[in-house]
Amino acid sequence: MSSSPTVYRIYAFDAARRIVSADWLKAQDDADAVAKAEAFGLGAKCEVWDGKRLVAKLEGSRMQA
């Protein structure tokens, strides 16, 4: 039995760190959410959020440490 997917939010930013897009995505866990965010191919800095919890910061297709 699989659990219901979690709804995550992806925010993409411009060079001045202004939000240029915000999208919803459903994923089974944080790793799945990050993989789906990378697959969006936004080509911009973005963040993946689960509610008020920052899951990851992405730069193009690479996650920042």
Stockholm file with secondary structure:
# STOCKHOLM 1.0

chainA/1-65         MSSSPTVYRIYAFDAARRIVSADWLKAQDDADAVAKAEAFGLGAKCEVWDGKRLVAKLEGSRMQA
#=GR chainA/1-65 SS CCCCCEEEEEEEECTTCCEEEEEEEEESSHHHHHHHHHHTCCCSEEEEEETTEEEEEEETTEECC
#=GC SS_cons        CCCCCEEEEEEEECTTCCEEEEEEEEESSHHHHHHHHHHTCCCSEEEEEETTEEEEEEETTEECC
//
